[in-house]
Amino acid sequence: MDIRLFGNHKRSTMSATTLLTEFVLAAAENGGQGIPPSAGAALAVGLAALGAGIAERGIGAAAVGATAEDDDMFGRGLILTVIPETLVILALVTIFLV
Amino acid sequence: MSLYQTDSGGNYEYVTARVRARKAALFDDDDYRKLVRMGTSGIARFMEETEYESEMNELGARHSGVDLVEYALARNLAKHFDDLLRWADGRLYDYVARYLRKFDAWNVKTVLRGLYSDASREDIEDDLVRAGEFSESLLDQLAGSDSVEAAVEVLDSTRYGDALADALRDYEETGTLVPLENAVDRTFYEDLLSDLPAESTRATELYQEFLHAEIDFRNLRNALRLARSGADMDPSEYYIDGGRLFDESEIRQLVGNTDQLVEHIRTSVYGEELEAALETLEDAESLIEFEHALHRAELEYAGRLSNKYPLSICPVLSYILYKEREVENIRAIARGREAGLEPEEIEEELVIL
């Protein structure tokens, strides 16, 4: 499995999905118990962080570009860049639910 | 500058963000209205306080007046377009570099015209726009060649070599530059759309869509010029392959009949965009107004494509078009003021959206 976060969008999302399926399959084979709740929650947070990272990649690049042209864009760019971070914060809720 | 190909898609986010900021910073209509009312020295002073400051200062020692303005414009254009190449990566770089070969074509034509009219080496070099793919040394060599034939020889190893060598015979027979210039233009447009990656992605499609539009507008402009001038020339000589609006036999027919030509455009994909332009054509009977309306429609179409597909090649190409328009407008104003035209007359020459 190769994960190339900095190569192609599609490729990184795809290998993340393969990673997940293989993990679930392995867990299912392992006594048929399924995933333990805490591992599921960890997975949820981790995947949300991955999603946020992919989203921030594009926004960050655009924000840096805009800041390079006009310094006043720094604040606005920073805010827009971290908006996908809310995904991770919401995913963190699962930790307290299990 | 050379073309390298990588398998990555390109950093569209970064490049389009910067390009949009630059496009927003271009002169607006109010600036043009102010400029039109200034004298040539006023224009030079105005430009020193804007975007063009560093170029104006660099060239200020060697040139003055309208020449200074003009060279500063060319140099600034080259700087901005080099920036585009500096930022772009992957396939995006490839698309931008292909499009900027337009300036190679421009430079080749400038050199040929210069040599043809026995201009001095300095004059030719001043008129070059160093934004294309040709290296500095090749351009120097070109400008230093002492005849049209020698320049064609220098270009032998470039993509224009074969076409120019073929056209050289025509040139020697007729003694006019037209065959050579056509050869350069055609090579440029043919290469633009050839050798694209075989798998067609969304990015490639958009690039093609943009260029189809550009080729169509160019064919249209040529067709109208021919139709209007009534010159007895074969329109297919000027026809550029690759557009969607006409094919070669259609254009031959339509040039003879302006009404039919207008009707053909009205029912085409560009009908909506060109509505206003077509009306001017019918009312005004003046080709220059229609050409400006056409130019406006082209810019608007480019602007719409870049709003529709924000993360694509479209915003970059549309910026290139807008920047070129700014340079053309300022040049027209400066030259017009120098020639003593009235502000109203100059405003008619400008392409203002």
Interface residues (C-beta under 8 A of the other chain):
Chain A: G7 N8 H9 R57 G58 I59 A61 A62 A63 V64 G65 A66 A68 E69 D70 M73
Chain B: D7 S8 G9 N11 E13 Y14 V15 T16 A17 R18 R20 A21 R22 A25 W87 L311
